[in-house]
Amino acid sequence: MPGAPPAAEPRRPRPAPRTPPVPQAGGADLRQKGEETMTEPERPRPGADRDSAAWWELVRGHRLAVQRCTGCALLRFPAREYCPACRSRSWEWQDSAGTGRVASWTVTHQPFHPAFAAEVPYTVLRVALDDGPGLHCWGRLAGAGPEVLAAGLPVEAVFTDAGPGLTLVDWRPAAPRR
Ligand SMILES: [Zn+2]
């Protein structure tokens, strides 16, 4: 019906916000209040799914790859079962150049998880991979502060071994390319 207001979203109960304990402004370390144990909070880990598990396995071996459709040669990332262009389920890994350009970024000042409280502010990048259009990878900014960032800044992948069985892909500024 033209001009009709959009249907209201079905109401769902909102989960209570999960706010991790953070030191209050000007407050002392939480541990001095006796309400914190001496163990470090466990860091959340990326969860591999059916399509990304093999990609994470490659990353553990310090290899960055994208999928290449063997039906139409389209490159795709993140990993998916079907080619979005030709619907083929046949594909192979293709090594990424490991380079890209900053598409956007977020500087996190608020420690949303206590495991990251000592690391704020930190910066997460959305990187447009040089391998082809439409390929975006996310990762931490490494080796520089956010003051160096600009849209289009060339970056290169670095592998960070982050614990047992886990390697992360971070990005650091690269030398300018032509
Ligand atoms: Zn295809």
Backbone and ligand atoms as CSV (ligand in chain L), in Angstrom:
chain,resi,resn,atom,element,x,y,z
A,1,MET,N,N,0.864,-1.188,0.000
A,1,MET,CA,C,0.000,0.000,0.000
A,1,MET,C,C,0.896,1.232,0.000
A,2,PRO,N,N,0.779,2.055,-1.037
A,2,PRO,CA,C,1.697,3.211,-1.102
A,2,PRO,C,C,1.494,4.141,0.089
A,3,GLY,N,N,2.553,4.628,0.576
A,3,GLY,CA,C,2.487,5.591,1.666
A,3,GLY,C,C,2.240,4.978,3.017
A,4,ALA,N,N,2.019,3.671,3.059
A,4,ALA,CA,C,1.777,3.051,4.357
A,4,ALA,C,C,3.073,3.012,5.158
A,5,PRO,N,N,2.977,3.237,6.432
A,5,PRO,CA,C,4.206,3.151,7.234
A,5,PRO,C,C,4.717,1.725,7.251
A,6,PRO,N,N,6.011,1.556,7.359
A,6,PRO,CA,C,6.554,0.191,7.408
A,6,PRO,C,C,6.035,-0.541,8.637
A,7,ALA,N,N,5.835,-1.833,8.421
A,7,ALA,CA,C,5.348,-2.649,9.531
A,7,ALA,C,C,6.339,-2.600,10.685
A,8,ALA,N,N,5.789,-2.565,11.880
A,8,ALA,CA,C,6.662,-2.511,13.055
A,8,ALA,C,C,7.424,-3.815,13.193
A,9,GLU,N,N,8.666,-3.689,13.623
A,9,GLU,CA,C,9.456,-4.882,13.906
A,9,GLU,C,C,8.772,-5.667,15.020
A,10,PRO,N,N,8.734,-6.992,14.858
A,10,PRO,CA,C,8.186,-7.770,15.979
A,10,PRO,C,C,9.026,-7.530,17.236
A,11,ARG,N,N,8.316,-7.369,18.322
A,11,ARG,CA,C,9.028,-7.079,19.567
A,11,ARG,C,C,9.659,-8.344,20.115
A,12,ARG,N,N,10.917,-8.221,20.422
A,12,ARG,CA,C,11.597,-9.333,21.061
A,12,ARG,C,C,12.220,-8.807,22.338
A,13,PRO,N,N,12.242,-9.628,23.347
A,13,PRO,CA,C,12.878,-9.151,24.585
A,13,PRO,C,C,14.360,-8.879,24.339
A,14,ARG,N,N,14.782,-7.746,24.783
A,14,ARG,CA,C,16.197,-7.410,24.634
A,14,ARG,C,C,16.995,-8.095,25.739
A,15,PRO,N,N,18.087,-8.741,25.339
A,15,PRO,CA,C,18.932,-9.314,26.393
A,15,PRO,C,C,19.583,-8.178,27.181
A,16,ALA,N,N,19.764,-8.437,28.430
A,16,ALA,CA,C,20.421,-7.436,29.267
A,16,ALA,C,C,21.834,-7.203,28.747
A,17,PRO,N,N,22.254,-5.951,28.645
A,17,PRO,CA,C,23.618,-5.699,28.169
A,17,PRO,C,C,24.644,-6.336,29.094
A,18,ARG,N,N,25.609,-6.956,28.444
A,18,ARG,CA,C,26.660,-7.598,29.229
A,18,ARG,C,C,27.840,-6.651,29.305
A,19,THR,N,N,27.933,-5.967,30.366
A,19,THR,CA,C,28.981,-4.978,30.522
A,19,THR,C,C,30.082,-5.544,31.408
A,20,PRO,N,N,31.259,-5.725,30.842
A,20,PRO,CA,C,32.331,-6.233,31.682
A,20,PRO,C,C,32.763,-5.181,32.689
A,21,PRO,N,N,33.301,-5.613,33.801
A,21,PRO,CA,C,33.764,-4.624,34.772
A,21,PRO,C,C,34.930,-3.821,34.210
A,22,VAL,N,N,34.832,-2.543,34.344
A,22,VAL,CA,C,35.925,-1.678,33.893
A,22,VAL,C,C,36.279,-0.744,35.045
A,23,PRO,N,N,37.546,-0.388,35.131
A,23,PRO,CA,C,37.929,0.542,36.187
A,23,PRO,C,C,37.187,1.863,36.027
A,24,GLN,N,N,36.713,2.408,37.115
A,24,GLN,CA,C,36.034,3.698,37.052
A,24,GLN,C,C,37.073,4.802,36.890
A,25,ALA,N,N,36.608,5.905,36.333
A,25,ALA,CA,C,37.526,7.021,36.124
A,25,ALA,C,C,38.148,7.440,37.453
A,26,GLY,N,N,39.436,7.499,37.450
A,26,GLY,CA,C,40.127,7.917,38.665
A,26,GLY,C,C,40.165,6.836,39.727
A,27,GLY,N,N,39.584,5.702,39.444
A,27,GLY,CA,C,39.539,4.641,40.437
A,27,GLY,C,C,40.824,3.836,40.455
A,28,ALA,N,N,40.946,3.032,41.466
A,28,ALA,CA,C,42.133,2.201,41.591
A,28,ALA,C,C,41.933,0.924,40.796
A,29,ASP,N,N,42.989,0.196,40.618
A,29,ASP,CA,C,42.920,-1.096,39.964
A,29,ASP,C,C,41.881,-1.948,40.680
A,30,LEU,N,N,41.067,-2.633,39.858
A,30,LEU,CA,C,40.000,-3.442,40.439
A,30,LEU,C,C,40.543,-4.459,41.431
A,31,ARG,N,N,41.750,-4.941,41.166
A,31,ARG,CA,C,42.270,-5.990,42.034
A,31,ARG,C,C,42.483,-5.475,43.456
A,32,GLN,N,N,42.653,-4.177,43.598
A,32,GLN,CA,C,42.867,-3.650,44.936
A,32,GLN,C,C,41.573,-3.646,45.748
A,33,LYS,N,N,40.455,-3.850,45.050
A,33,LYS,CA,C,39.185,-3.881,45.771
A,33,LYS,C,C,38.858,-5.291,46.255
A,34,GLY,N,N,39.688,-6.250,45.873
A,34,GLY,CA,C,39.463,-7.598,46.340
A,34,GLY,C,C,38.332,-8.305,45.632
A,35,GLU,N,N,37.893,-7.766,44.507
A,35,GLU,CA,C,36.779,-8.396,43.815
A,35,GLU,C,C,37.231,-9.057,42.516
A,36,GLU,N,N,38.487,-9.160,42.332
A,36,GLU,CA,C,39.016,-9.741,41.101
A,36,GLU,C,C,40.048,-10.788,41.486
A,37,THR,N,N,40.018,-11.885,40.757
A,37,THR,CA,C,41.019,-12.898,41.033
A,37,THR,C,C,42.319,-12.489,40.353
A,38,MET,N,N,43.359,-13.261,40.613
A,38,MET,CA,C,44.649,-12.939,40.025
A,38,MET,C,C,44.797,-13.556,38.633
A,39,THR,N,N,43.846,-14.366,38.213
A,39,THR,CA,C,43.961,-14.975,36.896
A,39,THR,C,C,43.524,-13.978,35.826
A,40,GLU,N,N,44.221,-14.029,34.698
A,40,GLU,CA,C,43.874,-13.141,33.601
A,40,GLU,C,C,42.556,-13.605,32.974
A,41,PRO,N,N,41.709,-12.666,32.553
A,41,PRO,CA,C,40.482,-13.079,31.862
A,41,PRO,C,C,40.821,-13.791,30.561
A,42,GLU,N,N,40.058,-14.795,30.242
A,42,GLU,CA,C,40.324,-15.578,29.033
A,42,GLU,C,C,39.932,-14.775,27.806
A,43,ARG,N,N,40.816,-14.762,26.829
A,43,ARG,CA,C,40.532,-14.003,25.618
A,43,ARG,C,C,39.554,-14.770,24.731
A,44,PRO,N,N,38.573,-14.076,24.185
A,44,PRO,CA,C,37.682,-14.750,23.230
A,44,PRO,C,C,38.457,-15.124,21.973
A,45,ARG,N,N,38.097,-16.243,21.394
A,45,ARG,CA,C,38.787,-16.718,20.194
A,45,ARG,C,C,37.821,-16.706,19.018
A,46,PRO,N,N,38.359,-16.477,17.826
A,46,PRO,CA,C,37.484,-16.551,16.648
A,46,PRO,C,C,36.922,-17.957,16.517
A,47,GLY,N,N,35.686,-18.054,16.137
A,47,GLY,CA,C,35.068,-19.352,15.959
A,47,GLY,C,C,35.045,-19.739,14.492
A,48,ALA,N,N,35.691,-20.841,14.151
A,48,ALA,CA,C,35.676,-21.302,12.770
A,48,ALA,C,C,34.349,-21.999,12.496
A,49,ASP,N,N,33.821,-21.793,11.299
A,49,ASP,CA,C,32.609,-22.508,10.913
A,49,ASP,C,C,32.947,-23.454,9.771
A,50,ARG,N,N,31.907,-24.069,9.214
A,50,ARG,CA,C,32.124,-25.084,8.179
A,50,ARG,C,C,32.990,-24.552,7.040
A,51,ASP,N,N,32.728,-23.316,6.624
A,51,ASP,CA,C,33.422,-22.784,5.460
A,51,ASP,C,C,34.774,-22.174,5.801
A,52,SER,N,N,34.928,-21.671,7.019
A,52,SER,CA,C,36.173,-20.964,7.338
A,52,SER,C,C,37.196,-21.844,8.052
A,53,ALA,N,N,36.813,-23.032,8.484
A,53,ALA,CA,C,37.749,-23.855,9.264
A,53,ALA,C,C,39.028,-24.132,8.478
A,54,ALA,N,N,38.896,-24.443,7.199
A,54,ALA,CA,C,40.090,-24.745,6.400
A,54,ALA,C,C,40.937,-23.488,6.205
A,55,TRP,N,N,40.286,-22.326,6.139
A,55,TRP,CA,C,41.029,-21.072,5.994
A,55,TRP,C,C,41.863,-20.798,7.252
A,56,TRP,N,N,41.244,-21.002,8.417
A,56,TRP,CA,C,42.003,-20.808,9.652
A,56,TRP,C,C,43.177,-21.782,9.738
A,57,GLU,N,N,42.990,-22.970,9.203
A,57,GLU,CA,C,44.088,-23.945,9.211
A,57,GLU,C,C,45.256,-23.423,8.366
A,58,LEU,N,N,44.952,-22.812,7.221
A,58,LEU,CA,C,46.014,-22.226,6.399
A,58,LEU,C,C,46.706,-21.093,7.145
A,59,VAL,N,N,45.911,-20.274,7.825
A,59,VAL,CA,C,46.490,-19.144,8.557
A,59,VAL,C,C,47.430,-19.644,9.651
A,60,ARG,N,N,47.081,-20.743,10.272
A,60,ARG,CA,C,47.989,-21.312,11.289
A,60,ARG,C,C,49.347,-21.628,10.681
A,61,GLY,N,N,49.359,-21.952,9.391
A,61,GLY,CA,C,50.614,-22.181,8.698
A,61,GLY,C,C,51.173,-20.926,8.050
A,62,HIS,N,N,50.667,-19.756,8.464
A,62,HIS,CA,C,51.119,-18.452,7.976
A,62,HIS,C,C,50.927,-18.324,6.470
A,63,ARG,N,N,49.773,-18.786,6.030
A,63,ARG,CA,C,49.419,-18.673,4.623
A,63,ARG,C,C,48.070,-17.975,4.536
A,64,LEU,N,N,48.034,-16.891,3.763
A,64,LEU,CA,C,46.795,-16.149,3.554
A,64,LEU,C,C,46.277,-16.480,2.166
A,65,ALA,N,N,45.048,-16.945,2.094
A,65,ALA,CA,C,44.516,-17.396,0.813
A,65,ALA,C,C,43.077,-16.921,0.646
A,66,VAL,N,N,42.664,-16.866,-0.592
A,66,VAL,CA,C,41.270,-16.606,-0.929
A,66,VAL,C,C,40.791,-17.784,-1.775
A,67,GLN,N,N,39.483,-17.897,-1.923
A,67,GLN,CA,C,38.956,-18.964,-2.761
A,67,GLN,C,C,38.908,-18.511,-4.214
A,68,ARG,N,N,39.182,-19.439,-5.106
A,68,ARG,CA,C,39.049,-19.175,-6.533
A,68,ARG,C,C,38.079,-20.200,-7.097
A,69,CYS,N,N,37.014,-19.679,-7.693
A,69,CYS,CA,C,36.024,-20.568,-8.302
A,69,CYS,C,C,36.647,-21.232,-9.524
A,70,THR,N,N,36.576,-22.574,-9.585
A,70,THR,CA,C,37.127,-23.252,-10.752
A,70,THR,C,C,36.127,-23.288,-11.903
A,71,GLY,N,N,34.921,-22.765,-11.651
A,71,GLY,CA,C,33.952,-22.678,-12.734
A,71,GLY,C,C,34.094,-21.395,-13.527
A,72,CYS,N,N,34.260,-20.270,-12.820
A,72,CYS,CA,C,34.294,-18.986,-13.527
A,72,CYS,C,C,35.488,-18.134,-13.117
A,73,ALA,N,N,36.361,-18.649,-12.243
A,73,ALA,CA,C,37.604,-17.987,-11.845
A,73,ALA,C,C,37.400,-16.794,-10.912
A,74,LEU,N,N,36.170,-16.570,-10.466
A,74,LEU,CA,C,35.949,-15.472,-9.529
A,74,LEU,C,C,36.646,-15.765,-8.203
A,75,LEU,N,N,37.314,-14.741,-7.667
A,75,LEU,CA,C,37.903,-14.866,-6.339
A,75,LEU,C,C,36.872,-14.455,-5.303
A,76,ARG,N,N,36.884,-15.139,-4.156
A,76,ARG,CA,C,35.944,-14.747,-3.107
A,76,ARG,C,C,36.569,-14.926,-1.733
A,77,PHE,N,N,36.114,-14.081,-0.840
A,77,PHE,CA,C,36.549,-14.092,0.542
A,77,PHE,C,C,35.548,-13.240,1.321
A,78,PRO,N,N,35.131,-13.653,2.523
A,78,PRO,CA,C,35.514,-14.862,3.263
A,78,PRO,C,C,35.008,-16.137,2.590
A,79,ALA,N,N,35.469,-17.259,3.141
A,79,ALA,CA,C,35.186,-18.550,2.534
A,79,ALA,C,C,33.685,-18.855,2.549
A,80,ARG,N,N,33.210,-19.310,1.388
A,80,ARG,CA,C,31.815,-19.721,1.260
A,80,ARG,C,C,31.771,-20.970,0.390
A,81,GLU,N,N,30.669,-21.690,0.503
A,81,GLU,CA,C,30.589,-22.959,-0.206
A,81,GLU,C,C,30.319,-22.764,-1.692
A,82,TYR,N,N,29.471,-21.775,-2.012
A,82,TYR,CA,C,29.044,-21.600,-3.396
A,82,TYR,C,C,29.658,-20.335,-3.990
A,83,CYS,N,N,29.897,-20.365,-5.282
A,83,CYS,CA,C,30.284,-19.156,-6.000
A,83,CYS,C,C,29.053,-18.260,-6.147
A,84,PRO,N,N,29.146,-16.992,-5.748
A,84,PRO,CA,C,27.979,-16.126,-5.870
A,84,PRO,C,C,27.673,-15.747,-7.320
A,85,ALA,N,N,28.619,-16.006,-8.234
A,85,ALA,CA,C,28.392,-15.633,-9.632
A,85,ALA,C,C,27.817,-16.787,-10.440
A,86,CYS,N,N,28.412,-17.975,-10.319
A,86,CYS,CA,C,27.989,-19.088,-11.186
A,86,CYS,C,C,27.416,-20.257,-10.398
A,87,ARG,N,N,27.362,-20.129,-9.071
A,87,ARG,CA,C,26.764,-21.148,-8.199
A,87,ARG,C,C,27.556,-22.443,-8.149
A,88,SER,N,N,28.745,-22.430,-8.715
A,88,SER,CA,C,29.543,-23.647,-8.658
A,88,SER,C,C,29.992,-23.914,-7.223
A,89,ARG,N,N,30.062,-25.175,-6.870
A,89,ARG,CA,C,30.601,-25.559,-5.573
A,89,ARG,C,C,32.052,-26.013,-5.698
A,90,SER,N,N,32.613,-25.849,-6.886
A,90,SER,CA,C,33.987,-26.288,-7.114
A,90,SER,C,C,34.921,-25.094,-6.993
A,91,TRP,N,N,35.916,-25.223,-6.152
A,91,TRP,CA,C,36.823,-24.095,-5.929
A,91,TRP,C,C,38.158,-24.614,-5.439
A,92,GLU,N,N,39.139,-23.710,-5.423
A,92,GLU,CA,C,40.461,-24.047,-4.898
A,92,GLU,C,C,41.009,-22.831,-4.175
A,93,TRP,N,N,41.984,-23.057,-3.326
A,93,TRP,CA,C,42.644,-21.942,-2.666
A,93,TRP,C,C,43.596,-21.255,-3.620
A,94,GLN,N,N,43.656,-19.957,-3.521
A,94,GLN,CA,C,44.677,-19.195,-4.248
A,94,GLN,C,C,45.385,-18.311,-3.241
A,95,ASP,N,N,46.705,-18.380,-3.235
A,95,ASP,CA,C,47.447,-17.543,-2.288
A,95,ASP,C,C,47.161,-16.078,-2.540
A,96,SER,N,N,46.922,-15.368,-1.448
A,96,SER,CA,C,46.729,-13.926,-1.542
A,96,SER,C,C,48.091,-13.246,-1.648
A,97,ALA,N,N,48.102,-12.079,-2.274
A,97,ALA,CA,C,49.332,-11.289,-2.292
A,97,ALA,C,C,49.695,-10.813,-0.885
A,98,GLY,N,N,48.728,-10.854,0.004
A,98,GLY,CA,C,49.000,-10.418,1.377
A,98,GLY,C,C,49.090,-8.914,1.520
A,99,THR,N,N,48.568,-8.221,0.532
A,99,THR,CA,C,48.590,-6.759,0.564
A,99,THR,C,C,47.189,-6.236,0.280
A,100,GLY,N,N,46.966,-5.018,0.720
A,100,GLY,CA,C,45.678,-4.398,0.469
A,100,GLY,C,C,45.726,-2.932,0.831
A,101,ARG,N,N,44.574,-2.350,0.851
A,101,ARG,CA,C,44.464,-0.931,1.198
A,101,ARG,C,C,43.370,-0.750,2.242
A,102,VAL,N,N,43.616,0.167,3.148
A,102,VAL,CA,C,42.668,0.410,4.227
A,102,VAL,C,C,41.367,0.942,3.632
A,103,ALA,N,N,40.287,0.219,3.913
A,103,ALA,CA,C,38.969,0.673,3.464
A,103,ALA,C,C,38.276,1.469,4.565
A,104,SER,N,N,38.398,0.993,5.799
A,104,SER,CA,C,37.837,1.703,6.939
A,104,SER,C,C,38.460,1.124,8.195
A,105,TRP,N,N,38.175,1.755,9.329
A,105,TRP,CA,C,38.766,1.261,10.568
A,105,TRP,C,C,37.942,1.723,11.760
A,106,THR,N,N,38.169,1.042,12.871
A,106,THR,CA,C,37.535,1.390,14.139
A,106,THR,C,C,38.609,1.432,15.214
A,107,VAL,N,N,38.650,2.527,15.951
A,107,VAL,CA,C,39.547,2.628,17.097
A,107,VAL,C,C,38.709,2.385,18.353
A,108,THR,N,N,39.029,1.325,19.074
A,108,THR,CA,C,38.268,0.954,20.262
A,108,THR,C,C,38.925,1.540,21.502
A,109,HIS,N,N,38.193,2.381,22.203
A,109,HIS,CA,C,38.685,2.964,23.451
A,109,HIS,C,C,38.058,2.294,24.665
A,110,GLN,N,N,36.843,1.780,24.469
A,110,GLN,CA,C,36.119,1.160,25.575
A,110,GLN,C,C,36.421,-0.330,25.594
A,111,PRO,N,N,36.954,-0.854,26.690
A,111,PRO,CA,C,37.229,-2.295,26.730
A,111,PRO,C,C,35.948,-3.091,26.897
A,112,PHE,N,N,35.409,-3.557,25.785
A,112,PHE,CA,C,34.158,-4.299,25.825
A,112,PHE,C,C,34.338,-5.702,26.390
A,113,HIS,N,N,35.554,-6.153,26.474
A,113,HIS,CA,C,35.828,-7.442,27.108
A,113,HIS,C,C,37.029,-7.236,28.024
A,114,PRO,N,N,36.977,-7.758,29.245
A,114,PRO,CA,C,38.058,-7.477,30.188
A,114,PRO,C,C,39.424,-7.961,29.703
A,115,ALA,N,N,39.444,-8.959,28.822
A,115,ALA,CA,C,40.730,-9.456,28.337
A,115,ALA,C,C,41.461,-8.409,27.502
A,116,PHE,N,N,40.740,-7.428,26.999
A,116,PHE,CA,C,41.361,-6.412,26.154
A,116,PHE,C,C,41.551,-5.083,26.885
A,117,ALA,N,N,41.251,-5.077,28.181
A,117,ALA,CA,C,41.254,-3.810,28.908
A,117,ALA,C,C,42.616,-3.133,28.875
A,118,ALA,N,N,43.683,-3.927,28.913
A,118,ALA,CA,C,45.017,-3.339,28.951
A,118,ALA,C,C,45.501,-2.922,27.569
A,119,GLU,N,N,44.720,-3.201,26.540
A,119,GLU,CA,C,45.203,-2.966,25.168
A,119,GLU,C,C,44.527,-1.776,24.496
A,120,VAL,N,N,43.500,-1.207,25.132
A,120,VAL,CA,C,42.856,-0.059,24.503
A,120,VAL,C,C,43.763,1.166,24.606
A,121,PRO,N,N,43.709,2.067,23.651
A,121,PRO,CA,C,42.935,1.926,22.426
A,121,PRO,C,C,43.633,1.011,21.428
A,122,TYR,N,N,42.845,0.202,20.727
A,122,TYR,CA,C,43.389,-0.604,19.640
A,122,TYR,C,C,42.535,-0.385,18.397
A,123,THR,N,N,43.093,-0.726,17.273
A,123,THR,CA,C,42.467,-0.375,15.997
A,123,THR,C,C,42.256,-1.629,15.164
A,124,VAL,N,N,41.063,-1.770,14.645
A,124,VAL,CA,C,40.733,-2.877,13.738
A,124,VAL,C,C,40.463,-2.290,12.357
A,125,LEU,N,N,41.095,-2.895,11.364
A,125,LEU,CA,C,40.991,-2.405,9.994
A,125,LEU,C,C,40.085,-3.296,9.156
A,126,ARG,N,N,39.434,-2.664,8.226
A,126,ARG,CA,C,38.804,-3.392,7.120
A,126,ARG,C,C,39.664,-3.118,5.895
A,127,VAL,N,N,40.258,-4.180,5.388
A,127,VAL,CA,C,41.249,-4.044,4.329
A,127,VAL,C,C,40.682,-4.583,3.022
A,128,ALA,N,N,40.744,-3.779,1.979
A,128,ALA,CA,C,40.387,-4.240,0.638
A,128,ALA,C,C,41.611,-4.924,0.041
A,129,LEU,N,N,41.521,-6.228,-0.153
A,129,LEU,CA,C,42.672,-6.982,-0.644
A,129,LEU,C,C,43.007,-6.587,-2.078
A,130,ASP,N,N,44.307,-6.567,-2.359
A,130,ASP,CA,C,44.739,-6.246,-3.717
A,130,ASP,C,C,44.434,-7.359,-4.714
A,131,ASP,N,N,44.087,-8.538,-4.208
A,131,ASP,CA,C,43.899,-9.686,-5.095
A,131,ASP,C,C,42.747,-9.495,-6.084
A,132,GLY,N,N,41.757,-8.712,-5.677
A,132,GLY,CA,C,40.635,-8.532,-6.583
A,132,GLY,C,C,39.562,-7.699,-5.928
A,133,PRO,N,N,38.603,-7.249,-6.722
A,133,PRO,CA,C,37.540,-6.403,-6.165
A,133,PRO,C,C,36.614,-7.193,-5.242
A,134,GLY,N,N,36.117,-6.526,-4.235
A,134,GLY,CA,C,35.114,-7.132,-3.365
A,134,GLY,C,C,35.658,-8.071,-2.316
A,135,LEU,N,N,36.974,-8.126,-2.162
A,135,LEU,CA,C,37.586,-9.013,-1.174
A,135,LEU,C,C,38.041,-8.171,0.004
A,136,HIS,N,N,37.428,-8.393,1.168
A,136,HIS,CA,C,37.756,-7.597,2.343
A,136,HIS,C,C,38.135,-8.503,3.496
A,137,CYS,N,N,39.191,-8.112,4.181
A,137,CYS,CA,C,39.675,-8.867,5.326
A,137,CYS,C,C,39.753,-7.908,6.509
A,138,TRP,N,N,39.479,-8.428,7.696
A,138,TRP,CA,C,39.512,-7.604,8.894
A,138,TRP,C,C,40.679,-8.046,9.767
A,139,GLY,N,N,41.294,-7.107,10.449
A,139,GLY,CA,C,42.373,-7.475,11.352
A,139,GLY,C,C,42.865,-6.260,12.103
A,140,ARG,N,N,43.678,-6.524,13.100
A,140,ARG,CA,C,44.232,-5.443,13.910
A,140,ARG,C,C,45.282,-4.666,13.132
A,141,LEU,N,N,45.363,-3.395,13.458
A,141,LEU,CA,C,46.475,-2.583,12.971
A,141,LEU,C,C,47.699,-2.902,13.823
A,142,ALA,N,N,48.799,-3.229,13.179
A,142,ALA,CA,C,50.028,-3.594,13.879
A,142,ALA,C,C,51.144,-2.646,13.474
A,143,GLY,N,N,52.031,-2.375,14.409
A,143,GLY,CA,C,53.252,-1.650,14.086
A,143,GLY,C,C,53.070,-0.160,13.891
A,144,ALA,N,N,51.911,0.383,14.222
A,144,ALA,CA,C,51.684,1.819,14.064
A,144,ALA,C,C,50.440,2.188,14.855
A,145,GLY,N,N,50.280,3.448,15.092
A,145,GLY,CA,C,49.077,3.942,15.756
A,145,GLY,C,C,48.075,4.426,14.730
A,146,PRO,N,N,46.844,4.660,15.183
A,146,PRO,CA,C,45.787,5.040,14.233
A,146,PRO,C,C,46.032,6.385,13.562
A,147,GLU,N,N,46.992,7.171,14.110
A,147,GLU,CA,C,47.234,8.482,13.498
A,147,GLU,C,C,47.795,8.367,12.086
A,148,VAL,N,N,48.330,7.186,11.726
A,148,VAL,CA,C,48.884,7.030,10.375
A,148,VAL,C,C,47.807,6.673,9.358
A,149,LEU,N,N,46.604,6.383,9.823
A,149,LEU,CA,C,45.606,5.808,8.926
A,149,LEU,C,C,44.980,6.850,8.017
A,150,ALA,N,N,44.702,6.390,6.823
A,150,ALA,CA,C,43.937,7.158,5.853
A,150,ALA,C,C,43.307,6.149,4.916
A,151,ALA,N,N,42.156,6.491,4.383
A,151,ALA,CA,C,41.526,5.587,3.423
A,151,ALA,C,C,42.471,5.383,2.242
A,152,GLY,N,N,42.690,4.143,1.882
A,152,GLY,CA,C,43.574,3.836,0.774
A,152,GLY,C,C,45.008,3.568,1.163
A,153,LEU,N,N,45.312,3.690,2.466
A,153,LEU,CA,C,46.685,3.438,2.905
A,153,LEU,C,C,47.092,1.998,2.571
A,154,PRO,N,N,48.229,1.800,1.911
A,154,PRO,CA,C,48.670,0.421,1.626
A,154,PRO,C,C,49.084,-0.289,2.916
A,155,VAL,N,N,48.655,-1.507,3.061
A,155,VAL,CA,C,49.003,-2.311,4.230
A,155,VAL,C,C,49.394,-3.710,3.758
A,156,GLU,N,N,50.104,-4.410,4.641
A,156,GLU,CA,C,50.473,-5.787,4.335
A,156,GLU,C,C,50.174,-6.666,5.532
A,157,ALA,N,N,49.859,-7.911,5.247
A,157,ALA,CA,C,49.451,-8.846,6.297
A,157,ALA,C,C,50.658,-9.292,7.113
A,158,VAL,N,N,50.433,-9.431,8.403
A,158,VAL,CA,C,51.417,-10.050,9.291
A,158,VAL,C,C,50.665,-11.105,10.106
A,159,PHE,N,N,51.347,-12.188,10.378
A,159,PHE,CA,C,50.721,-13.281,11.127
A,159,PHE,C,C,51.141,-13.187,12.584
A,160,THR,N,N,50.150,-13.211,13.455
A,160,THR,CA,C,50.402,-13.131,14.886
A,160,THR,C,C,49.957,-14.438,15.526
A,161,ASP,N,N,50.923,-15.195,16.022
A,161,ASP,CA,C,50.597,-16.433,16.738
A,161,ASP,C,C,50.067,-16.029,18.110
A,162,ALA,N,N,48.785,-16.261,18.321
A,162,ALA,CA,C,48.095,-15.682,19.471
A,162,ALA,C,C,47.796,-16.694,20.566
A,163,GLY,N,N,48.306,-17.881,20.451
A,163,GLY,CA,C,48.050,-18.875,21.480
A,163,GLY,C,C,48.020,-20.250,20.863
A,164,PRO,N,N,47.771,-21.262,21.686
A,164,PRO,CA,C,47.772,-22.633,21.159
A,164,PRO,C,C,46.780,-22.798,20.024
A,165,GLY,N,N,47.278,-23.140,18.859
A,165,GLY,CA,C,46.400,-23.434,17.730
A,165,GLY,C,C,45.716,-22.240,17.118
A,166,LEU,N,N,46.146,-21.036,17.451
A,166,LEU,CA,C,45.473,-19.853,16.916
A,166,LEU,C,C,46.483,-18.854,16.372
A,167,THR,N,N,46.331,-18.538,15.109
A,167,THR,CA,C,47.113,-17.474,14.485
A,167,THR,C,C,46.140,-16.467,13.897
A,168,LEU,N,N,46.443,-15.185,14.096
A,168,LEU,CA,C,45.585,-14.115,13.600
A,168,LEU,C,C,46.295,-13.376,12.478
A,169,VAL,N,N,45.503,-12.791,11.608
A,169,VAL,CA,C,46.039,-11.959,10.534
A,169,VAL,C,C,45.902,-10.501,10.961
A,170,ASP,N,N,47.020,-9.833,11.131
A,170,ASP,CA,C,47.040,-8.403,11.410
A,170,ASP,C,C,47.572,-7.671,10.184
A,171,TRP,N,N,47.508,-6.344,10.249
A,171,TRP,CA,C,47.920,-5.545,9.086
A,171,TRP,C,C,48.807,-4.404,9.546
A,172,ARG,N,N,49.892,-4.198,8.818
A,172,ARG,CA,C,50.793,-3.086,9.131
A,172,ARG,C,C,50.973,-2.228,7.879
A,173,PRO,N,N,51.269,-0.944,8.092
A,173,PRO,CA,C,51.476,-0.082,6.925
A,173,PRO,C,C,52.617,-0.614,6.061
A,174,ALA,N,N,52.412,-0.574,4.771
A,174,ALA,CA,C,53.407,-1.038,3.811
A,174,ALA,C,C,54.011,0.169,3.107
A,175,ALA,N,N,55.148,-0.058,2.470
A,175,ALA,CA,C,55.762,1.007,1.687
A,175,ALA,C,C,54.813,1.393,0.551
A,176,PRO,N,N,54.733,2.667,0.228
A,176,PRO,CA,C,53.831,3.080,-0.861
A,176,PRO,C,C,54.164,2.362,-2.152
A,177,ARG,N,N,53.115,1.992,-2.876
A,177,ARG,CA,C,53.296,1.297,-4.140
A,177,ARG,C,C,52.695,2.149,-5.255
A,178,ARG,N,N,53.149,1.863,-6.440
A,178,ARG,CA,C,52.626,2.602,-7.588
A,178,ARG,C,C,51.786,1.678,-8.448
L,1,ZN,ZN,ZN,32.019,-19.146,-10.254
